Amino acid sequence: MLVMPRLQQAVLSWEPRQETVAIHTWLHPWLEHLAGPLQQLYPGIRHKLYVALQVNPLAQDMAPFEWVMAWTDCLPEPQMVSLLEGGFFPQWKQ
């Protein structure tokens, strides 16, 4: 499986606050071929999306939130809830 090491490296080097291309745009096409092996990348992806979620009404960038929502079909519901509860809602309530 030659693709997985490259995808792992790409996920490791992906910086959501600096990238202009969302991770799901280049990772989701692999789901139909590598759905099982890709799951090992999800914890790192969740962490990076969590860090990218910021709520700032004066300079709001919705891209990170849209990136998170693009994973709703891939991540189990409890993981998605945890990501939103920990990274989005606390900042939104402030």
KELUM-835949 format. One record per atom (N, C-alpha, C): x, y, z; chain. Coordinates in steps of 0.05 Angstrom, whole numbers, plus 32768, in hexadecimal, padded with zeros to 4 digits. Each point is the difference from the previous one (the first is absolute). Layout:
BEGIN
+------+------+------+--------+
:   xx :   yy :   zz : chaine :
+------+------+------+--------+
:    X :    Y :    Z :      A :
...
+------+------+------+--------+
***
This chain:
BEGIN
+------+------+------+--------+
:   xx :   yy :   zz : chaine :
+------+------+------+--------+
: 8011 : 7FE9 : 8000 :      A :
: 7FEF : 8017 : 8000 :      A :
: 8012 : 8019 : 8000 :      A :
: 8007 : 8009 : 7FE9 :      A :
: 8012 : 8017 : 7FFD :      A :
: 7FF3 : 801B : 8006 :      A :
: 7FE7 : 8001 : 7FFE :      A :
: 7FF2 : 801A : 8004 :      A :
: 7FFF : 8008 : 801E :      A :
: 7FFC : 7FED : 8012 :      A :
: 7FFC : 8007 : 801C :      A :
: 8017 : 800F : 800C :      A :
: 8019 : 7FF9 : 7FFB :      A :
: 8016 : 8010 : 800C :      A :
: 7FFF : 801D : 7FF6 :      A :
: 7FF9 : 8004 : 7FE7 :      A :
: 7FFF : 801B : 7FF5 :      A :
: 7FE8 : 8010 : 800D :      A :
: 7FEA : 7FF2 : 8003 :      A :
: 7FE9 : 800D : 800D :      A :
: 8006 : 8007 : 801D :      A :
: 800E : 7FED : 800E :      A :
: 8007 : 8005 : 801C :      A :
: 8012 : 8019 : 8002 :      A :
: 8013 : 8002 : 7FEE :      A :
: 8013 : 8017 : 8000 :      A :
: 7FF1 : 8019 : 7FF9 :      A :
: 7FED : 7FFF : 7FED :      A :
: 7FF1 : 8018 : 7FF9 :      A :
: 7FEF : 8009 : 8017 :      A :
: 7FF3 : 7FEE : 800F :      A :
: 7FF0 : 8007 : 8017 :      A :
: 8012 : 800C : 8015 :      A :
: 8017 : 7FF4 : 8005 :      A :
: 8012 : 800B : 8015 :      A :
: 8009 : 801D : 7FF9 :      A :
: 8005 : 8005 : 7FE7 :      A :
: 800A : 801A : 7FF8 :      A :
: 7FEA : 8015 : 7FFB :      A :
: 7FE7 : 7FF7 : 7FFF :      A :
: 7FE9 : 8012 : 7FFA :      A :
: 7FFC : 8013 : 8018 :      A :
: 8001 : 801A : 7FFB :      A :
: 7FFC : 8014 : 8015 :      A :
: 7FE6 : 8010 : 7FF9 :      A :
: 7FEA : 7FFA : 800E :      A :
: 7FE7 : 800B : 7FF8 :      A :
: 7FFE : 801F : 8002 :      A :
: 8010 : 800C : 8011 :      A :
: 7FFF : 801E : 8002 :      A :
: 8010 : 800D : 7FEA :      A :
: 8010 : 7FF1 : 7FF1 :      A :
: 8011 : 800B : 7FEB :      A :
: 7FF8 : 7FF6 : 7FE4 :      A :
: 7FF2 : 7FEA : 7FFF :      A :
: 7FF9 : 7FF4 : 7FE6 :      A :
: 7FE9 : 800E : 7FF3 :      A :
: 7FFF : 8000 : 7FE6 :      A :
: 7FEA : 800B : 7FF1 :      A :
: 7FEE : 7FEA : 7FF5 :      A :
: 800A : 7FE7 : 8001 :      A :
: 7FF2 : 7FE9 : 7FF6 :      A :
: 7FF7 : 7FEF : 8018 :      A :
: 7FE7 : 7FFB : 8002 :      A :
: 7FF5 : 7FF0 : 8016 :      A :
: 8009 : 7FE3 : 7FFD :      A :
: 8006 : 7FF3 : 8017 :      A :
: 800A : 7FE5 : 8000 :      A :
: 7FEC : 7FEC : 7FF4 :      A :
: 7FE7 : 8005 : 8003 :      A :
: 7FED : 7FEC : 7FF5 :      A :
: 7FFF : 8000 : 7FE2 :      A :
: 8008 : 8016 : 7FF3 :      A :
: 8000 : 8001 : 7FE3 :      A :
: 8014 : 7FEC : 7FF3 :      A :
: 8015 : 7FFB : 800E :      A :
: 8014 : 7FED : 7FF5 :      A :
: 8000 : 7FE5 : 800E :      A :
: 7FF3 : 7FFE : 8017 :      A :
: 7FFF : 7FE6 : 800E :      A :
: 7FE6 : 7FF1 : 7FFB :      A :
: 7FEA : 800D : 7FFE :      A :
: 7FE6 : 7FF2 : 7FFC :      A :
: 8000 : 7FEF : 7FE6 :      A :
: 800D : 8008 : 7FEA :      A :
: 8000 : 7FEE : 7FE9 :      A :
: 800C : 7FE4 : 8005 :      A :
: 8010 : 7FFE : 8015 :      A :
: 800C : 7FE6 : 8006 :      A :
: 7FEE : 7FEE : 8011 :      A :
: 7FEB : 800B : 800B :      A :
: 7FEE : 7FF1 : 8012 :      A :
: 7FF6 : 7FE6 : 7FF4 :      A :
: 7FF7 : 8001 : 7FE7 :      A :
: 7FF5 : 7FE8 : 7FF4 :      A :
: 8015 : 7FEA : 7FFC :      A :
: 8019 : 8007 : 8000 :      A :
: 8015 : 7FED : 7FFB :      A :
: 800F : 7FF8 : 801A :      A :
: 8001 : 8012 : 8013 :      A :
: 8010 : 7FFB : 8018 :      A :
: 7FF1 : 8007 : 801A :      A :
: 7FE6 : 7FFC : 8000 :      A :
: 7FF0 : 8008 : 8017 :      A :
: 800B : 7FF6 : 801B :      A :
: 8006 : 7FE6 : 8001 :      A :
: 800B : 7FF5 : 8019 :      A :
: 801B : 800C : 8008 :      A :
: 8014 : 7FFF : 7FEF :      A :
: 801A : 800B : 8007 :      A :
: 8000 : 801E : 8006 :      A :
: 7FEE : 800E : 7FF3 :      A :
: 7FFF : 801D : 8005 :      A :
: 7FF7 : 8007 : 801D :      A :
: 7FF2 : 7FEE : 800C :      A :
: 7FF7 : 8005 : 801B :      A :
: 8017 : 8005 : 8014 :      A :
: 8017 : 7FF5 : 7FFA :      A :
: 8017 : 8006 : 8012 :      A :
: 8009 : 801D : 7FFE :      A :
: 7FF8 : 800E : 7FEB :      A :
: 8007 : 801C : 7FFE :      A :
: 7FED : 8013 : 800E :      A :
: 7FE8 : 7FF6 : 8006 :      A :
: 7FEB : 8011 : 800B :      A :
: 8007 : 800E : 801A :      A :
: 800D : 7FF3 : 8013 :      A :
: 8007 : 800F : 8019 :      A :
: 8011 : 8019 : 7FFA :      A :
: 8013 : 7FFE : 7FEF :      A :
: 8011 : 8017 : 7FF9 :      A :
: 7FF0 : 8015 : 7FF2 :      A :
: 7FEE : 7FF8 : 7FEE :      A :
: 7FEF : 8013 : 7FF2 :      A :
: 7FEE : 800E : 8013 :      A :
: 7FF3 : 7FF0 : 8012 :      A :
: 7FEE : 800D : 8014 :      A :
: 800E : 8014 : 8010 :      A :
: 8018 : 7FFA : 8009 :      A :
: 8010 : 8012 : 8010 :      A :
: 8006 : 801A : 7FF1 :      A :
: 8008 : 7FFE : 7FE7 :      A :
: 8006 : 8018 : 7FF0 :      A :
: 7FE7 : 8010 : 7FFB :      A :
: 7FE9 : 7FF3 : 7FFB :      A :
: 7FE7 : 800F : 7FFC :      A :
: 7FF8 : 800D : 801A :      A :
: 8003 : 7FF3 : 8016 :      A :
: 7FFA : 800B : 801A :      A :
: 800F : 801A : 8005 :      A :
: 801A : 7FFF : 7FFA :      A :
: 8011 : 8017 : 8004 :      A :
: 7FF8 : 8017 : 7FED :      A :
: 7FF7 : 7FF9 : 7FE8 :      A :
: 7FF9 : 8014 : 7FEC :      A :
: 7FE6 : 800F : 8006 :      A :
: 7FEF : 7FF3 : 8010 :      A :
: 7FE6 : 800C : 8006 :      A :
: 8004 : 8018 : 8012 :      A :
: 7FF9 : 8018 : 7FF6 :      A :
: 8001 : 8018 : 8010 :      A :
: 7FE8 : 8011 : 7FFA :      A :
: 7FF5 : 800C : 8014 :      A :
: 7FE9 : 8011 : 7FFC :      A :
: 8009 : 801D : 8007 :      A :
: 7FFF : 8011 : 7FEC :      A :
: 8007 : 801C : 8004 :      A :
: 7FED : 8010 : 7FEF :      A :
: 7FEB : 800B : 800C :      A :
: 7FEC : 800F : 7FF1 :      A :
: 800B : 8018 : 7FF0 :      A :
: 8016 : 800B : 8009 :      A :
: 800B : 8017 : 7FF1 :      A :
: 8010 : 7FF8 : 7FE7 :      A :
: 800A : 7FE8 : 8000 :      A :
: 800F : 7FF6 : 7FE9 :      A :
: 7FFA : 7FE3 : 7FFC :      A :
: 7FE7 : 7FFA : 7FFA :      A :
: 7FF8 : 7FE4 : 7FFF :      A :
: 8008 : 7FF2 : 7FE6 :      A :
: 800D : 7FEA : 8003 :      A :
: 8008 : 7FEF : 7FE9 :      A :
: 7FF0 : 7FE6 : 8004 :      A :
: 7FED : 7FFB : 7FEF :      A :
: 7FEF : 7FE8 : 8002 :      A :
: 800D : 7FE8 : 7FF3 :      A :
: 8016 : 8002 : 7FF2 :      A :
: 800C : 7FE9 : 7FF3 :      A :
: 8006 : 7FE9 : 8013 :      A :
: 800D : 8005 : 8017 :      A :
: 8005 : 7FE9 : 8012 :      A :
: 7FE6 : 7FF2 : 8009 :      A :
: 7FEB : 800F : 8005 :      A :
: 7FE7 : 7FF3 : 8008 :      A :
: 7FF5 : 7FF0 : 7FE9 :      A :
: 8002 : 800A : 7FE7 :      A :
: 7FF7 : 7FF1 : 7FE9 :      A :
: 8011 : 7FE7 : 7FFB :      A :
: 8019 : 8002 : 8006 :      A :
: 8012 : 7FE9 : 7FFE :      A :
: 7FF7 : 7FEA : 8014 :      A :
: 7FFA : 8008 : 8018 :      A :
: 7FF6 : 7FED : 8014 :      A :
: 7FE6 : 7FF3 : 7FF7 :      A :
: 7FEE : 8010 : 7FF6 :      A :
: 7FE6 : 7FF5 : 7FF8 :      A :
: 8002 : 7FEE : 7FE8 :      A :
: 8015 : 8003 : 7FF0 :      A :
: 8005 : 7FEE : 7FE9 :      A :
: 8006 : 7FE3 : 8009 :      A :
: 8006 : 7FFC : 801A :      A :
: 8007 : 7FE6 : 800B :      A :
: 7FE8 : 7FF2 : 800D :      A :
: 7FE8 : 800C : 7FFF :      A :
: 7FEA : 7FF4 : 800E :      A :
: 7FF9 : 7FE4 : 7FF7 :      A :
: 8004 : 7FFA : 7FE7 :      A :
: 7FFA : 7FE5 : 7FF5 :      A :
: 8016 : 7FEC : 8006 :      A :
: 8018 : 8009 : 8008 :      A :
: 8017 : 7FEF : 8004 :      A :
: 8005 : 7FF9 : 801D :      A :
: 7FFC : 8014 : 8012 :      A :
: 8005 : 7FFC : 801C :      A :
: 7FE8 : 7FF5 : 800E :      A :
: 8004 : 7FEE : 8013 :      A :
: 7FE9 : 7FF7 : 8010 :      A :
: 7FF4 : 8018 : 800F :      A :
: 7FE6 : 7FFF : 8004 :      A :
: 7FF2 : 8016 : 800C :      A :
: 800C : 8009 : 801B :      A :
: 8007 : 7FED : 8012 :      A :
: 800C : 8009 : 801A :      A :
: 801A : 8010 : 7FFC :      A :
: 800F : 7FF9 : 7FEC :      A :
: 8019 : 800F : 7FFC :      A :
: 7FFA : 801B : 7FF5 :      A :
: 7FEC : 8002 : 7FEE :      A :
: 7FF9 : 801A : 7FF5 :      A :
: 7FF5 : 8012 : 8016 :      A :
: 7FEF : 7FF5 : 8011 :      A :
: 7FF5 : 800F : 8017 :      A :
: 8016 : 800A : 8012 :      A :
: 8013 : 7FEF : 8006 :      A :
: 8017 : 8007 : 8011 :      A :
: 8010 : 8016 : 7FF4 :      A :
: 8005 : 7FFF : 7FE6 :      A :
: 800F : 8014 : 7FF2 :      A :
: 7FF2 : 801B : 8002 :      A :
: 7FE6 : 8001 : 7FFB :      A :
: 7FF1 : 8019 : 8001 :      A :
: 7FFD : 800A : 801C :      A :
: 7FFB : 7FEE : 8013 :      A :
: 7FFD : 8008 : 801C :      A :
: 801A : 800C : 800B :      A :
: 8016 : 7FF4 : 7FF8 :      A :
: 801A : 8009 : 800B :      A :
: 800C : 8018 : 7FF1 :      A :
: 7FFC : 8001 : 7FE6 :      A :
: 800E : 8014 : 7FF0 :      A :
: 7FEF : 8017 : 7FF6 :      A :
: 7FE6 : 7FFC : 7FFE :      A :
: 7FF0 : 8015 : 7FF4 :      A :
: 7FED : 800E : 8014 :      A :
: 7FF0 : 7FF0 : 800D :      A :
: 7FEB : 800C : 8012 :      A :
: 800B : 8010 : 8017 :      A :
: 8016 : 7FF8 : 800D :      A :
: 8009 : 8011 : 8016 :      A :
: 8008 : 801C : 7FF6 :      A :
: 800C : 8002 : 7FE9 :      A :
: 8008 : 801A : 7FF6 :      A :
: 7FE7 : 8010 : 7FF6 :      A :
: 7FED : 7FF2 : 7FF5 :      A :
: 7FE8 : 800D : 7FF5 :      A :
: 7FF0 : 800D : 8016 :      A :
: 7FFF : 7FF3 : 8018 :      A :
: 7FF1 : 800A : 8016 :      A :
: 800C : 8019 : 800C :      A :
: 801A : 8006 : 7FFC :      A :
: 800D : 8016 : 800D :      A :
: 7FF7 : 801B : 7FF4 :      A :
+------+------+------+--------+
***
